[in-house]
Amino acid sequence: MRSAIIGVTGGRARAHADAYRRIDDAELVAVSARTSDAADAFAAGYSGVDPFTDHRQMLDAVRPELVHVSTPPSARLAILRDCDEAGVAAVILEKPVAIDREDLEELAAFERRTRMRVAVNHQLHFHRAMARMKESVGAWAGPIDIYASAGMNAAYQGTHLMQSARDLLSSEVTDVTAEAEGSNGLEPSPAAHYAPDDLEARFHTAAGNIRLHCGVGAPRVPDHRADGIHLHKRVKATSAAGDRFEWNMWSWQCDAEGRRSGGDLDWKTEDAHAQAALTRSVVAWNGVEQHPLELVRALDEYSLILRAYASAADVDDAEAVLPQLRRALQAPSRPDRRLTDVS
């Protein structure tokens, strides 16, 4: 399978490209960036990769079967349409999938029309310790509670955590309550990863609850190697019977059925393995069977995050949520509805 990457100026694009060093049945043949300097510099690091400054020209010239889209979310819908028109078979789309309610609904309409296979790049799903976690939690009696936290905001890392939490606890969410603080992350930016500076949210289901905490107030992982704000992702599952499984980027531990297991992790090694495994899964995906990271699931997960923003702003989430949240967070006085944190 011939593959290409659109958008190579961000750090994630390098991980997408490096994955092909571990894949036998697909090859990276082209990349596209807005400037020739960026495209040329990126392509020079890989054998047999052609650089382009126009992704449409690249799609026409190379005819890739798989395309990785690693651009800001503001550009992704248009690129998906271009890929669809060019006959691309599959796309791996970086997260977050959307910005606000309008483009989320446009993406949902696109997903219903297209025959192109689209998966969202939640590589955390393919971390080996996370696979152990799903296997363990799947054997527990409910109810089960999930607590997930990250140092970066909900757009950067909360979408990863929401996917993991929903994979562990897939029961329908019946209610969402949230509190947010700080509007700096809602100011205009080229990355368009808009979110409050701190978000605490609770998602209620019949099978248990999901607690999500992302941003400046989220707890930090007590490991000396976690020396960057992006290195503090954590997911913890607990059962009513006292079973417990906790994962972070540096270690995992499981206490269940009277036994303890666990170990240290090197997140760079695990992430490289996971990115290659994700890419292989999309190469092998025939579109008939469901994929754990397919677009329709990611849209539902992001819709839940928008519901949390709406709850934090105390507004209806049927329309644009982010402007309403920004106004609410910048109001001179707001009632304190902060949820009690869980560590």
N, C-alpha and C positions, 0 to 999 in steps of 0.2 A: 504494500500500500504506500502510495506517494503522499507525503505530508508537507504542510507549510505552516508558518506562523505569521499572523498579522499582529503587529505591535511588539517591538523588541527593545523598547527603551526601559522597561521596568524589570525588576529583579526576577519576577516569576517567569518571564520568557526564557531565561537561561535554564531554569529547571525543566521547562517543557522540552527544550532542545537537548539537554544532557540526557534525558530519559531515553533517547534513541540509541545511546551507547549500550543500553541494556535490552534492546528490542531487535529481534531477528526478522520479523515478518512485516516491517514497515521502515521507511527511510525518510529523513528530513531532506527535502530537495530545494526549498526556497523560503525566504523570509521577506517581510515587507515592513517598512517604517516610513514615517513622513519625510525624513531627510536621508539623502544618500550617505552622509557620514555615518549615521546610526545603522542603516541597513548594511553598508559595506563592512563596518567594524564588527558587527555581530556575525555576519556570514563568514568572515575571515577565520573565525574560531572553529569552523566545522568544514569537513571535507565534502565537496560536491554540492554545496548550498549556494544558490543564486540569490543575489539581493535585488529588491525592487523598492521603488518609492510610491507605487500606486498598486494597492491590493487588487483592484479590478484587472489591471494589466497582468498581474501575477497569476490570478485565477485563470485568465484566458490563455496565458502562455504555458503554464505548467500543468494545468488541469489536475490539481491535487484531489485525492479522494478524502483525505482527512485534513481539517484546518483547525489550528489552535488560535483562538481569539484572545489576545492578552492586551486589550486596550482599556481605557476608562469606560465605565458602564454607559456613559452618554453616547458612545459611538457604536455600541454593540448591536443594537437592533438593525441599523442600516447595513452593517457588515453581514449579519445573518441573512438578510434578504439578498445581498449580493452573492453570498455563498450558495444560497438556494437556487438563484437564477443561473448560476454557473454550473449547476449539477453536482456540487460537492455532496458526497455521501454522508459524511459525519463531521461534527464540530465538537471540540472541547472548549467550553466557554469559561473564562475566568469569572470569579465571583467578585462583588455581589452581582446578581443577574440584572438588577434594576436599581432605580433611584427612588421613585415615588409611585403612587398609585397609577398614574397615567401610562407610563412606559411599562409597568408591570402588566396592565391589561392589554397593551399592544403586543407584548411578548406572548401573553396567553393566547391571543387571537392568532399570532403567527404560528405558535406551537400546534394549534388545532388544524391549521391549513397544510403545514409542510409535511413532506415525507422524509425530509432530511433528519438524521438522528443527531440529537443535541444532548450532550452531557455537560454538567457543570463541574469545574475542576476543584472539587472538595477532596483533595488527595488524602486528607486525614482519614477518610473512610477506609483507605487501604493500608494504613499503618498496622503492623502486625499485632501490636499490643491492643489496638482498638478491636481487631478481629477476635482476640481472646476475650475482651470485655463483652462483646456481643454474644459470644457463645456462653459465657458464664451467666450473664444477666438473663438470657433466654431460658435458662433452666430454673430460675427463681420463681417462687410464688409471689403474687402481687399483694398489695400495691407496691410499686417501685417508684422511688423519687430520684430524679436526676438533678445534679447541680453542676453547672458549667460556667467557667469564668475565663476572662482573658484581659490582658493589659491594654490592648488596642480597642478601638471603638467597635460598635456592633456591625458596621459596614465592612470593616477590615477583617475582623475575626469572629464576630458573633454569628455570621452566616455559616462558617465552618462548624461552630458549636451547635447551632440549631440543627444542622443536618445530622450530626452525631447523636444528639439527644432524641430527635425524631426517629432515627434508625433504631435506637434502643427502646423507645416508648412511642409506638406508632398509633396508639389509640387517638381518636378524634379529639382535638382541643375544643373544649366547651366554653372556656372563659379565659380572659387575659387581663391581668392587672400589672401596672408598671409605674415606675417613677424614674425621672431623668433629671440630670443637672448639667449645666454648662452648654453654651451654644457655639463655642469656637469651631467645633467640628461640623457645624451647619453653614459656615461661611463659604462663599464661592471658592473653589479650588480646582486646579487642572485634573486632579485625580478623581474628583466627583465621588468620593467615598463618604457621603454625608451621613452623619449620625451625631447624637448628643455626646458630650464628653464623657458622660457616665450614664449607664442604663442598668437598672435592676428590673427584671420582669419575671412574672410567674404565669405559667401556662398550665391550666387545669385540664386533666383528662380523667376518664373513668378508671384507667389503669394506674394512675399516679400523677405526680406533678413534675414539671420541669422548671427549674430556677436558672435564670440566665443573668450574669453580671459581667458587663464589658465596660472597660474604660479606666479612667484615672483612679476611681475608688475601689476597683476590684482587687481582691487579695493577690499577693505576689507569691510565686512558687519559691520556697526556701531552699534554693540551690545556687551555689556560687557561680555556676556556669550560666545562669539565667541573667546575663548582663545586658539585655536589650528588652525594650518594652514588648517586642513581639514574641518573646520567649516564655510567656507565662500562661499559656493555654492549659486548662485543666478541666477534666470531666470526672465526676464522681457519681456512682450509682449505689443506692442503698435499698434494701428490702425491709419489709415489716418484720421479718424474722431475724434481722441483724446482719445479713450478708452485706458485703461492702467490696466495691471494686473502684479503685482510683487510678486514673492515668494523668500524667502531665508530660511535658516534652522531654523530661529527663529520667523518669522512672515510672513503674507501675506496681501496684500491689493489690492482691485479691485476698479477702478473708471470707471464706464461704464453706459451709458444711464442716466446720471445725478445723479447716486446713488453711494455711497461709502460703501464698506463692507471690513471686514478684521479681523485680530486678531493675538494674539501671538501663537507661536508653541513651543513645546518641542521636539526637533529633535530625542532624544532617544526613546520617546514614539511613535512618528510618524514612525520612522524607524523600530521599532519592529513590529508595526501593518503592515507596508508595506511588510516586509520580509515574514510574515505569509501569507499575501494576495497573494503575488507572488507564494509562494510554493503551496498554495491551488489551484491557477489557473493552475499550471502545473500538479498537481494531477488530476484535472478535465479535462485537455486538451486531446481530443480524437485523435488529429493529423489530423482530417479532416478540421476543421475550422482553420483559421489563428490565431496565438497567437501574441500579440503586441510585444513580446520580443523574437520571434523565431530567430534562428541563422542567417537565410538568411538576415534579416533586420539589424542585428548587423554587419554583414560583409559589407553591403553597407555603414553603418555609419562609420565604421573604414576605409573603402576605402576613404571616404571623408576627414578624418583626414590625411591620407597619402598624399592625393592631396594637402592639406594645407602645409604639410612639404615640398613637392616638390616645391610648389610655393615659400615658404620662402627661399629655397636653390637655386631657379631658375634652376631646373633640371627637366628632364622627370621622371614621377612616374611609368613608365612601369617596371623598375628594382628596385633593393634594394634602398630604399629611405634614410634610417637612416644613412648609412655610408656617403652618399653624403651630407646630412644635417650637419652631424658632421664636415666634412671637410670645408663646407661653413662657419659654425659658428666659426671655429677656424682659418679662414683666417686672415692674418694681418690687412687687411682693407676691409670693406664691405660697399656698398652704404646704406644709411639710407632710408628704404622704410616703416618706421613704420606707421601703420594705426592710424588715429585719434581715441582716446579712447572714449567710451560712458559710462557715469556713471548713 
